[in-house]
């Protein structure tokens, strides 16, 4: 168990969820099959399955809505619910029956236990109808009193519905509060189209949860929060906005989206075998399920021996039909999308990463989503809690885990949570921060090297054992910082108390991290472990650190990370004595399982306490004597009784679990592992006990339980209540599985491993440089190297060794290269890039796109479907678009805003200039910049190299990108390459006369646009790449310079162009146009230094937003220098259209202009 076991009486029921919907496939190319693992917390997803079957069976949407979202039901909905439960119960008598049912093709269960639990809930829903009138009345009273308690506790302060409105959140402030209050008053939602009906029945799907039969719904529950509300707040094309927004309008929109989702799901499953969708359900603890999937994959077994819950003895036995080694319908064991909701807040971020990284399919597109609801501090430090939650320097941790969070891979994100930051002061001082983790995929721009060549083998990290030990110690001390109580006394505060009260880690958690690191490093591991253990032994900062020392050693043995001398057979034999606990045993194993039987009477006083009084204290076992005191937090508690048998002098224990659990009267059986040598000392003086963990919130139990918070304690020799056995009861193979299952998925045989040397700073707390050496095996390459072949940052030695790439972002400018031309090897030492806050140091490929033959995948720009996004009605009055002005203004960080004001455009940096150019497109098209100068045609122009306009952009519409809480321009792009100029020149002449808006880009930004355009086209494509695709021959983009070749491939030309394709004015350009989706580029939220700076954006003057005029102009400009006239512009004497500020500019530009001049054409 890698998480503390807590007293489980205080639970919340999350029946709906507390964040807006997301698109799980937005990281995947259209051709990529989605293998998605969704990890949630809390109760069984019984309601979800009900809803899916309702949709499949064609239940009217209004009834499905009521059953899923309302606390109370009208008669028709109530009858439908009971009828559906009867149908589902008949279909779920066992796994075979379910698979054969009409639902079994697309809804499956991972374990028999999951089906039984879900079926039990369906039965409970049915039984509610048969309750006695007195019981029904009491249940309804629990609903009404629970709702009243929530209302009185919050009194309109819960307005989390704001986050469902995205950048328009301020428009919903008042109605969000009203909607919440109305829902928690009536228990139902009302739309304008709703028929007035009574709701006499409580909804039984809200009556049963982990807390039993009672109303226990989380106070943040709000039906509208599960939808995107921006479309009812912004002017959408062909949609009449309500004159006055009401809560009924919000519900109406939510129900419309709900209906659309139901229709889509129904359509998909109706396709039969072509539907290609299977949803599998597991009921149990999420971390345990991940471990079970990994055990199944590595051990080729379905009986994993891993307990389903922290409490109870049910083990995860995966369905043999879906998970067996010879299964014909094999369920996935590796995934390309893993979403963990905000489990990081409940289970610990590092715990999550440790169990999910081994399940992530090794592909560039694969991603793990972790989210947190962080507490904001207006005057506090940086907003992101990533480093705090990860207990380490993020680059160093990422290198060791093999997976990196997006803020440490890229300069930007196309997802916006800026509204969360602004609204955090209103929403209980919290904000929602999503973070995505990926494998690092080095991609060379404009190269034909495929991703498989770049990631040609696993990486082994070479490092100094002492430095590694120092780093591990720093993680260890931060992971268990709640034990550093002296630091808390020196620096008291609410944050410190919060850390001590909310504990997510035990020593088994840290050892699981060690096991993963062990498989990633090439180091003298025994020496590193000896040093680390010595550091821990001499640490005096953790007050109870040494009390956990023996558990640390035990867990290190169990995971095959380290074997201390006292665990060896030689030592244990010498430690034997006639009085030890192993008298008569043929040998002493390194670890044993202690089984403690706690009489139920010892728990009664605690069980009688109200859940809000006892809360969630940690449970742990202790072993103690006058000379030692050890804490053992990795326990498995089970209600039941034990059956003892003997083989010689040894005991064997079987646990018979009481299915009634807390409702029964059986004793509590608690099992845990401990080092055997401790029990050789003085067994008659040794005590074994069950205790609460010591935290600020458990101090109040001292008067009742004593200073050690003892729930029950007895002597080790008390055979009625303590047994010592070789194996955990009912799980004889557990130790072997723990020691022999690799922490990471095994690599394919024959794949070459690459050694990378990682060097640390003086403190050992963070890595500073990576060093990689490649021996040149190819004779041709070796010969070229010996003859002086060039190696530089631009070529990356791609002529000779294209796979020579570091696997983590680094600072190339500071890299040191050593070339051994005679010995034929190249060695590079590069400083690790700590972050991407330095936007002036733009990475080599800021818009990386991975390619594996024809399969192309974006790495940092999300996919979307332009045809389904709601279009805005533009241009619109400025007062209706103030939200857009603020939204676009927030693309720049504080420092970027300062740099933006530099007079020298080049000094602003490529990224700031690019963001300004993007802002120009949005502000010009929306009419915010100048309604009279509205335009939907833009020309990217580079005057510095005599290029002039090199790309045309035609905006179709501006649309709401709902799942990413931003906006996007639906547009078409035409790169102006030489071969098309004669044919389209009349059109260009016409555009010039209309006043084409030129967006001026210098050389570096021009290169950035050529990198960006393929990503903008790729993210919204509905077409497929062909075998003749230019990307296969030239790389992505197809070119980085020149006007001979387009940076885009020709596969998407003329296809699905949106409104552009129906406009007769642009007919001549259709065959050359490619549809693109242009979105803002946002900084990651951690780049904002304080919450105050984000809130100040609401008061930002209009003049401080990104200025269209800074990088573009609709006024006539000199074709050479883009300057004004001196004093007026002079027209070309031949074509009469192109203008210059002086004869010198005209002469300098003639070489470029003559190709386009009318007479020449």
N, C-alpha and C positions, 0 to 999 in steps of 0.2 A: 504494500500500500504506500503510494508516493504522495499522499495527502493526509493531513491530520484527520482522525476520526472525531466527529463532533456529536454532541448530544442532539438528536435529530427532531426535537419537538417543535422548534421554531422554523417553520417553512412558509414560503409564499408560493402561491399558485399563479403561474404565468400562462394563462390560457390563450393569449393572443400574441404577445410580444410587445416590446416597447421601443422599437425603432422602425422607420419606414422600410418598405420592401426594397430589395436590391436585385440586380441581375447577376446570377451566378455564372453565366457563360460569357460575360463581357470581356473576359481575358482570352477567350478561345477563338481561333479562326473558324469560319463557317464549316470547314471540312473536318474539324477536330471533334471526335466523339467526346461528349462530356461525361466524365466519371467523377461524380461529386460526392463528397462526404460532408454531411451537415451534422455538426455536434451542437446539441442544445443542452440545457440544464433543466432540472425540475421533473415535472410529472410525465407519465406516458403520453404519447401523442395520439391518444384515443380519438380525440375530437378531430384531428387532422384526417384520420382514416375515414371517419364518418363523413366528413365534408367531401372527400374524394369520391366516395361511393355514392353520395347524393348526386354529385355532378354526373357521374357515369350513368346513373339510373334516370337522369332527366328530371329530378325533383325541381319544381319551380324555384327560381333564383331568390325570390323574396322569402320563401320558407327556409331555404338553405342559409340565407343571411341571418334570419332571426335565430335559428338554432345555433349558429356559430358565434353570434355576437351579443345576443340578448340574455339578460339574467332571468327574464320572465317570458313565457311563451303563450301565444293565443292557442285556442283549441286545435286548429288545423295543423299548426306547426308541431304541437305537442304530439298529436296522433301520428304524424309522419315520422317523428323521431322514434317513437316506440315501435312502429312498424319496421323501420330500418334496422333497429337493434335486433328485432326478432329474425329478420333476414340474415343479418351478419352472424348471429349466434348459430343459426342452422348451418351456415357455411364454414364454421370455424371449430368444429368438434375436434379436429386434429390437423396437423400440417398437410397430410395427404388430401383431406377434404377441402381445405382452403385452396390448395394449388389447383384442384380440379374445378373450383368455383369460377363464376364469371369474372371475379375480381383477381383471381390468382395469377393471371398473365402479367399484370402490371403493378400489383401490390403484393409484396412478399414480406416474410418475417425472417429475420436472421437466426432466431433461436425459437425452439418450442416454448420456452419460458415467456418470450415476448408475446407470442400468440395467446398464451394462457392469461397473461396479465391484461392484455387488451380486451380479450373476451370477458374477463371478470368485470371490467368496467362497463361493458355493454350490458351485462347481466344486472349490475347495480343500477344502471339507468332504468332498466325495466322494473326492477324491484321497487323503485321509488313510487311508482304508480300504485303499488299494492300496500304501501305503508298505512298503518292505522292513522286515523284522523289526528290523533294527538301528536304522532311523530311527524306528520306532514306540517302541522301547525308549528312545531318546534323548528323544523327545517326552514320553513318560510321566515320564521322569526330570526333565525341566524342570518338569512339574507338581508332582511330589512335593518337589523341592528348593525350588521357588518358594514352595509352601505352608509348608514348614518354615522358610524364611527369614522369612516374614511372622509366623509364630507366635513365633519366637525374638526378633524385633525388638519385638514388642508385648507378649507374655506377659500376655494378658488385659486389657491397658490400653485396648483399643478396645471401647467400649460405646456406640457411636453408635446402637445399637438403641433406646436410651432415648427418642430423639426420636420414635419411632414410637408411643410410649405416651402422648404428650401430657401432660396434667396428672397422669396416674397414673404418671409416669416412675419415681418412687421405688420403686414396687411391682415393678419389673422389673430393678432394678439388678443383682442377682446372676445372674438367669437370662439377662440380655442378654450378660453376659461369658461365661457358659457356652455359650450358643448360638453365639457368634462362634468360640470356641475349638473347639467340636465341628465346626463347618462347615469351618474351616480345617485340621482334622486329617483328617477323612474325605472332604471334598469333596462331601458330600451332606447333605440334611436328612432327618430322621426324625420322622414324626408318629405318634400312637397308632394310627391306622388304616393306617399303612404296612405293606406286606408285606416281610418280610425277604428281600432279594435281593442278589446280588453285582453289582458294577458293574465289569466287566473292561475297559471301553473308556474312554479319555479322551474328553471331549466336545469335538469339533473346533470348536464355535462359540466356545470359550474359547481356542483354540490360535492363532488368526490375528488380528492387529491391526496397527496402524501400525508396530509393532516387528518384524513378520514372523512366522514360524512359531516361536512360543515362548510360554511362559506368562508373561503380563505383567499379570495382573489387579491392579487397585488394592487396596491392603491394607484399605481401608474397606468393601469389598464384603461385604454381609450380606443374604441373602434376606429375612429378616423385616423389614428396614428399609423394604422397599417396600410395607408394609401398615400398617393401623391396628390396634394391639394393645390399645387400651383395653378393648374388649369382653370380653376374657378376664381382665381385672384388676378390673373393677367388677361389681357385682351387676346383671345384666340380667334383665328380666322373662322368666319361663318358660325360663330357661337355668340349668343347674346349674353353678356355679363348681367348678373342681377343688379338692379339699381341700388339695392342695399343688401349687403351680405348678411346672411343669417345662418344659424346652425343647420337649418334644413337644407340649405344649399351645399354645405359641406358633406352632409350625409348622402344627398342625392348624387354628388360626384363620386363618393366612395362606393356607393352601390352600383353605379355605372361601371366603374373599374372592376369591381367584384364580378359583375355579370360578364364582362369581357374576358376576365381570367377563366371563369367557369366555361365559357364557350370555347376558348382555346384548348383547355384541357380535354373537354369532351370531344372536340374535333380530332385531337391528337390520338387519343386511345381508340377512337372509332376507326382508325386506319388499320387496325389489326396488326399483323406481323410487321407492317411497314412503320408502325408507330415508334418502334425502337426506343421505348421508355419502360424502365422498371424502377419502382420506388420500393426500397427495402427499409423495414423498421426494426429498430432494436430498442428494447426497454432495459435500462440499466445505467450505470455510471459511465460517463463519456470517456474518461481516461482509461478505465478498465477495458472498454470496448476497443479502443485503439490498440492497447497491448494485446488483446485477444486476436485481432486481425493480423498483427505482426507475428504473433506466435503461430497462427495458422499458416501463414505464408512460409515462414522459415522452417517450421517443423513438419509441414505437410500433415497437420492434424486438425481435427475439428473439436475435440475435447481438450480445451486449452488449460483447464485447471485454474483459471482466473475467476475470482468471485465477481458476480454481477453487480453487487452493491458493497459499500463500505460496511453495512450491517447485513448479517445473514450469511448463509452458507451456500446459496445457489451459485453454481459455477456456469461459465459461459461455454455451452456446447453448441457450436455453430451448426446450422442445418447441413446435413451431409449431402443433400441433393444439390444445394447451391454452392457449398464451400468444400465439398470433398475433392480429393486430388484427381478423381476421374469424372468430375461433374461435367455434364454436357451443357449445362446452363450456368457456367461458373460466374459467381458474383465477383466483382472487382476487389482486389486486395491492395491495389495501388490506385491512386487517384490523381487527377490533374487539377482539381479544385477541392480544397478543404476549407470550409467556413466554420469558424468556432464561435460565432456570435460574440457576446461579451463574456465568454467563459473565463477569459484572463482575469476578470475581476473576482471570480468565484473560485477558480481552481489554481490560479497562478500562471503567469505567462510562460515561465521556463518549463513548468510541468507540461503545459500544452505543447510547446515546441519539441520537447523530448519524445513525446509519443506520436506526434504527427509527422515530423520530418522523415522517419523511416517509412511512412505510408505514402509519401509524395512521389509520384512517377517522375523519373529524371528526364524531364523535357523542358525546354526554355519557357513554354507557355504555362507550366504548372505553377500553382500559387497557393499559399496558405493565407487566409484572411483572419487576422485577429483584431478585435475591436475592444475598446474600453470606454466606460463612462467615467471620465476623469473629473475630479473636483477641481474647479478653476479658482485661481487666486488672482484678483485684479492686479495687485502689486507684487506678485510673487515671481518666481523664476520662469523659465521657458515653459510653455504650455504642455509639451509632450512629457509623459511619464515613462517613456520607453526605456531609458537607461536605468531609471529607478526600478522598474519592474523586472529588468533583465539582469540586474546585479553586476553588470560588467560594462566595460568599454564596448560599444556596439560593433565596431569593425572587428575587434579581436574575437568577440563571441561569435560573430557571423562566420568568420574564417574557420573557427573550430567546429561549428555546427554544420557548415557547408551550405547555409542559407542566409539570405540577407534581407533586411527590411528595405522597402522601396526608397525611403528618404536617404539611405546610404548607397543607393545605386544610381539615382537620377537627380537632376536639378529641379524637377517639377512633377506635378501630378495633374491629370485631366479630371480628377474627381474633386469636388469642392465640399469642404465642411466649414467654410468661413462663416456661414450663417449660424453654425453651432457655437462658434467662438463668440460671435456677437450676442447671441441669445443666452449664453451660459449664465450670465448674471440673473436672468429671469427664470431659468429652468433649474431651480434648486442648486444653483452654482455648479452645475455639471455641464460637460460637453462631451459629445460623442466623437471619438477619434478612431477611424479605421486605419489599420496598417497592414499592408500586404508584404509577404515574404516570398522570395524567389531564389532559385538557384542562379548564381552569377553566370551569365552567358556572354562571353566576349564576342562581339560582332564587329567585323571590319567593314566600314562603309565602302560601297562601290567595289566590292570584291566578290569573286565567284566561289569563295570558300564557303562550304556548307557548315551548318552548326555541328553536325556529327564530326567533322574534321577538327573543329575547334575544341570540342569536349570529347577528346578521343580516349580518355581514360580517367579513372579516379585519381584524386590528389592525396598524397601522403605528406603530412606536414612534419618537417624536421625542425626540432627546436631544442634548446638547452633544457635539461631536466630541472635545474634549479629555477630557471625563469618560469617554466611551466608550473612548477609547484607554487611559486609565489603568486602567479595569476590565479591558480585554483584556490589558494588561501583567501585571496581578496574576494572571490565569488562566495566562498563559504562564509566569510564574516558578514557580508552584505545579505546573504540569504537568511541568516539567522540573527539579523540585527536586533530583533525584539528581545534577544537574550542579553544584549548590551545595556543593562539597566542603569549603569553608572553614567553612560552617555545621555540617557534620558533624563537623569537627575540634573546633569550639567546643563542640558539644553531642553528644558521641558516645553511642551507645546502640544496642541491638538494632533498635529501630524504624527508626532512620536507615539502618542497614546494609541492612535489609529493603527500604527504598524504593530504595536504590541498586542492589540486586541484581535486583529485580522491576520491569522497565521495560515499560510498555504503550504508550508514546506516542512518536511521531516528529513532525517538523515538519509532515508531511502531515496528522497527526491534528488539530493546532491549526488548520491552514488549512481543514480540513473544517468545523470549528466556526465559523471566520470566515465561510465561505460561507453557512452557515445563518443566522448573525446578520445578514449583509448583506441578506438577503431579508426580515428582520423589522423593520429599522429605517429610519426616514426621517431621514437625516443627511447632512451633507457628507462622503460616504464617502472621497473622495480625501484630504481634510484629515485625517480620523480615521486613515487608514492612514499618511499621512506622519508624523503625531505618534507613532503606535505604533512605526513603524520607527525613528524617532529615539530613542524611549525604549529600544528593544531595543539599538540601537547604543551607547548610553551606559551600558548595564547592565554592572556588573562583578561581579555575584554568581555568575553561571553561568560556571564555569571554562572550559567549552568552548562557551559560548554563541555566540561569534563564529565558531567553526569550523563551526557549523550555520547561520550567517547566510545564506550563499548558497543552501543548500537551502531555507531559509524563503522567500527571494525566488522561487526556482524554483517552489515549490509554490503560492505566491500567484498567479503567472502562470498556472500550469496550471489552477487552479480559477477563473480570471477574477475574482480578488479584488482584485488590484492589479498594475500594470505599472510597475516602476521605470524610470527613464530609461535605464539601461544595457541594457534589453530592447527599446528602440525601434529601428526601422530606421535612423533618423537617426544615433543614436549608434553602432550596429554598423557602419555604413558608414564612419564616420570612424575606427573602431578597426581597420580592416583594414590588413594589412601583407603584404608579400611572404612573410614567414616564418610567417604564422599557419596554423592547422590547416584553414582554409577556402579554401586556394588553388585557384582554378578554379571555386568555387561561384558561381552567378549572384547569390545573396544569402545573407545569414546569418540564419537563423531565431532567434527570441528564446531558444529552448531547443533542445538537441540530446540525443539518446540516445547514451550511451557503452556500447559492448558490450565487455566484458572476458572473454577466454578464459583460464581458469585451468587449467593443466596438471594432470591428475589426480594426478600424482606429488606435487604440492604439498599435497595433502590427505591423503596416505596415513598420515602420522604421527598426524594427528588422528582419522582413521577407525579406526585401530588401537586407540585408547583406549576403555576401557570406558565405557558410557553413564553409570554412576554417578560416573565420574571426570571426564568432560568436561562433564557436566550440560547446561545450555541457554544457552550464551553467545550474545549478539547478533552478527549479521553486518552489516557495513556497508562501503561503498566509500569510499575517500578519493581526493581529487585534491590534489596538493601540488607545491610547488616551493620554492626557497630563500626566496621572498617570501610564500607563502601556504600554508594547509593547510585544506582543506574536507572536511567529513564529509557523505556522502550515504547516509542509512540506508534510503531507499525503493527497495529493489532487488528484482529478480525473478531468482532463480537457477534455472537449468535444466540438467540433465545432457544433453549432446548435442554437436553440432558445428555450425559455421556455414558457410553458403554465401554467398560474396561475389560480387556482380555490380556492374557500374559503368554509370552513366549520365553521360557526360561525365567530370567530375572527381570526382563524388560516388559514394560507395559505397552499395549497398543490401545489407542482410544478411537472410538467412532462417535461422532456427534449426531444425535437424532434431533433435527430442528423442529421446533414448535411452529407450525404455520400461522398460529394466531399472534405470534410476536408480542408486541407491546400490549395487546388486548388480553393475552393469556397470563398465566401465573408461573411459567417455567423459569428456572434460574437462567442467568446470563453466563454463557460460556465464552471466555476470551482466550484466544490463542496468539502467541507471538514467538518469534525466534530470538535466541540469545546465545552468546558464546558459551560453549560447554565448560571451559576452564573455570569460570566463575563458580560453578556448582561443585567444584572439587575442594573449595576452601573450607567452609563451615556450614554445612547444610542445616544443622539444627538452629543456627543463629540467623539464617537467611530468611527474609520475608518476601513474599510476592503479593503485590497489591494492585488494585485498580484505582486510579486517581484522576482528578481534573488537572489539566495543565494550568500553570500559574500565569495569569495575565491580569491586567488592571481590573477587568470585569469579574474575575473569579475571586478576587480578594474578599469579597463580601461573603464567601462561603466558609471562611476560616473559622468563624464561630461555630459552624455546624459540622465541618469536616476536619478541622485541625489545620496546622500550618502546612502540612504536606498535601492538603486537600484530598484526604483518603476516603474513598467511597467504601472500599473493603480491602482488608489485608489479612493474610494468614501466613503461617510458617510453611516453608518449603517442604517440610516433612509431613504436612497435613494431607494425608493420602485421600481424604474425602473431597478435598477442594483443589488440590494441586497434583497434576501429573506431568512428568517429564518424558517425552517420547522423541524418537528420531525424526519423525515426519509430522507435518501438520495433519491433523485428523481429516479423513476423507480426501486427502490430496497427497498421496504418497510420492508422486513424481515431481512435485513442485520445485524442490531444490535442484534436481537435475535440469529441469527446464530453465530455471533462472540462470544457472551457471553456463548452460550450453547454447542458449539462444543469442545470436549476435544482436547487438544494439541497433545496427544498421542492416539494411537489406544486403545480402551477399552479392558481390559483383560477378559479372559474367566471366567465365574462364577465358584465359588467353588475352585479356585486355591489359594493355600496358599501364602501369601505375606511374604517375609523375610525381617526383619529389620536389617539394617547394620548401625552402628554408624560411622560417618565420623568426624574426628577431624582435625582442622586447625592449622596452625602456628600462632605465636603471631600477625602477621600483618593481618591475615585473607585472604591473597591472594592465598594461596594454601593449599590443604589438605595434612596432613602428615601421618595419620594412619587410618586404618579401623578396626572396632571392630564388631565381629559377635558372636551371642550367639544362640545356638541350644538347646532346651529342648528335652531330649531323651524320646520320647513317647513310643517307642517299649519296652514292658516289658522285653524281652530277653536281649535287649541292655542295659536297665537300670540295670538289675541284674548283667550283666557282668561288667558294670562300677563300681557298688558298691563293686564288688569283686576284683577290682584292675586291670581291663583291661587296656592294654597299649595303649597310644596314642602318636604317634611320626610322624615326617615328612615323614618317609618312608611308613608307613602304611596308613597315613591319616585317621586313625580310620575306615578303610573300612570294618572291620569285624562287626562294630556296627552301624556306621552312615556314609555310603559312600557318602552321598550328602553334607557333611559338607565341603563346599568349598567357599573361597572368590572369588568374581567375577571380581577382577582386579589384575594385577600382583603386587606381594608384596615380601618383603624380609623375607623368612621363617626363616633364621638363626637368625634374630633379633625379631622374634615373641614371644609374651608372651601368655602362655596358662594357663587358670584357669579351673580346673576340680572340679565340685561339685559332689562328688560321692553319697552323701546321697540325695541331691536335684535333682540329675540326669540332670545336664546340663553341657555343655562345652562352654567356652568363649575364643575366640582368639583375640588378638590385634596385628596387623601386620603393620609395616611401609610400606607405599605405595612406590613401586619401581618407582623412577622418570623417568628412562629411561633404555635402555639396552646397554649403552656405556661400562659398566663394564663387559666385555666379560669373565673375570676370574670368575665371579659369574654366572655360567651357570644356567639357569632356570631348574626346575625339569623335564620338558618335552619340550625340544627345538624344536621337530618335531611333534607337536601335531596333532593327527588324531581323529576326532569326529566320533562316531558310534551311529546310531539309528537302532537297529536290524541289518539287512544285508546292510543297506545303510551306506557306509563309505565315509567320506569327508575329504580331506586334508584341513588344515587351513593356512599353510604358505609355501607350495610348490605348484607351479602351475601345472596344467595338460597339457599334450601335446600328440600329435599323432606322434610317432616315424616314422611311415611308410610314412609320407608325407614330412618330413624334408629333406632338401638337404644335402647329405653326402659329407664331404671333402675328397679330394684325398690326402692320407697320406701313409707313411711319405713324407714330402716335404722339399725342401731346407729351411734353417733357415731364409734366407732373405725374403721368401714368407710368413713366419709365425711370423714375428716380431709383428704384430698386436695381435696375440694370446698370445705371451709372455707378452705384455703390459696388455692385457685384464685379464689374470689370475693373474698378479701381482697386479691388482687393487682390488682383493677380500679382501685384508688386509687394514685396516685403518692405519693411522699413528702410533697409539699406538700399534696396533697389530704387525706392522713391527719391532718396538723396542723390543717387548716381544719375537718375533720370534728368535732373536739372542741370547737368553739365552741358555747357554750350557746345562742346566737341562731341558730335554724334559717335565717333569712333571710341571715345573714352568711356562711353556709357556701357560698352560691352555688348557682345552679340545677343545675349539672352534678353537684356532689357530692351534693346532695339527691336528684337523680334516680338516681344510682348507689346510694345508700343504699336508696332505695325498691325498686330492682331486686334488691338484695341481700336485702331483706326477703322478697321473693317466693320467692327460691331457698332461703333458710335456713328460712323457715316451712314451705314445702312439703316440704322434705327431712326436716324434723324435727330439724335441727341446732340450731335456736334453742331449742326446747323440745318434745321428743317428745310430751308430753301435750297440747300446744296445736297439734298438727298440723292444718293446714287446706289445702283446695284452692280456697277461695273468698275473694276479696279485693275490697275496695271502695276505690277512689281517692277520697279525701275532701278537700275544701277548706273548712276552717272559717272562713277569714278573710273571705270574701265572702258568707257565709251560704248557700253552695251545698250544703254537706254532701256526701254521696256522689254523685258524678257519673258514675262508671264502675264496672262490675262485671267482674272477671276470674275466670274459672273455669279452673283448671289441669287439663289432662287427664293429662299425664305430663311428667317431666323426661327429656330424651334427650341422648345424646352426639352433638355436632356434630363428627364425626370429622375431616373435612378442615380444619376451622378450629381444632381442638384445644381445644374448649370445650364448654359445655353449653347447652342451650336448653330453655325451657319451651314445650311444646305446649299452647296455651291457647285459650280463646274469650273474646271481649270483648263486653260489652253496654253501650254508652253510654246513660245514663239521660236520655233527652230527654222533654220534656213529653207528647208525644202517646202514648207507650206506658205512662206511669205508671199510669193507672187500670186497665189490663188486667193489669199485672204486680205491682200493689201487694201482693196476698196473698203472692206469692212473696217479696217484699222483707221483709214482716213475718216470714215464716218464717225467712228468713236472719238477721234481726236477733235473733231468739230463740235461734238456734243459736250466736251469738257470732261474727258476721262480723268478719274481720280488716280493720281499716281502716288504710290507708296514707295518712298525712296529707301533703298536698301544698299548699304555699302558692301564691299567684297565679302566680309565675314558673314554678314546676314544673308547675302545672296546664297552663299554655300549652305547656311542653315536652312533656308527655304527649300533648297534642292534635296536636303536630307528629310525635311518635314513633309513635303508633298506626297511621297510614296506612302507615308504613314496615314495621311489624311484620306488618301484614296483607298487604302487597304481597310481602314476601320469601318467603312460603310459599303463595301462592295457586295454586290449580289451576283456577280459573275465569277467564273473560274479562270485561273491562269492556264494558258495553253502550253504545249510543248515548245512553241516558238517564242515563249516569253523572253523578253530582253533581259530580265533579271537573271535568268539561267546563264546567259552568256556574258553579261557585263556586271552583275551584282546589283545591289540595291543601295542607293539609286543607280539608275543606268549610267549616269554621268554626274560629275561634280563640277564641271566647268565647260565652257564653250557653248556655242549655239547650234552645233551640228546635230546634237542628240538630245532628246527629251529625258529628263530624270525619271519620268514615269514609263512603265511598260505600256505596250499598246493593247493589252488584253481587255482593258476596260473602256477603250475609246468608243464613244457613241452608244454606250449601253446604260439604260435606266438613268437618264439624265435629269429626271424630275421635270419641273416647269420649264427649264431651259430647252428640253427636247421638244416642247410643244410651241415654243415661241418662233414664229416664222422669221423674225428679224435676225435670228442667229442661225438660221438653217445652214449657211455655208460653213459654220464652225462645228456643227454637230459631230462630224466624223473625227474631229481632232480633240473633242472635249472629253474629259473624264470627271465623273462626279466625285466630290470630296466633301468631308465633314470637318469644318473648321471650328475648333473649340478653344476657349481660353486655356492658358497654362498657369496653374496656381503653384505658389510655394507650399511646401508642407507646413503644417500648422506649427511645428516645433521651431520654425524659423522666426516666428513672431516672439519677440523677447518677453513681452508681458501681455496679460489679458487687457490691460489698459490701452495698449497701442491698437489692439483690434477694435475695441469699443469706440476709440476715437475716430475710426473710419466712418462711423455713422454721421459724424459731424464734419467730415472732410469737405472743404469748400469745393464747389464744382470745378474750379480752375485747377485743383490738384489731382484730378483724375487723369488717367492716361490721355494724352492729348493727340488727337488726330493730326493736328497741324504740325506736331513735332516731327512727323515722319512722312507726311503726305500733304498734298494740296490739290484742290480742284482748279486753282488759278493757272493760267498759262505759265510754262516754265521753259527755261533754256533746255533744249534736248541734250546738251552736252553736260552742263554743270548743275542743271535744275534751279538756277538762280533767276531772279527777276531781270527785267530789261534794264539797259543802261543808257537812257532812262526807259526806252521801250524795246520790246523784242523785235527782231528782224526776221521776216519770213524767208524761207528758201526760195530763190528766184525761179527754181524749176518746178517744184511740186506745190509751192505756195502754202503749204500746211505746216511743215516742221519749222520751228522758230528757234532763234539763237539770241543770246544777249550781246554777242559781239562777233566780228569777223574771225577773230582768233578761235573762238569756240566752234564756229561753223567749219573752219578749215580743219581743225583737229578732229571733228566728228564725221568728216566727209567719207572716210574709209568705211565707216559703219553705215552711214545714211544712204550711200549710193546704192546699196542693195535694195533699199526700200523706196527710193525716189520714184515718182510716177513715171518720169521719162525713161529711166533705166528699166523699170518693170515692163 
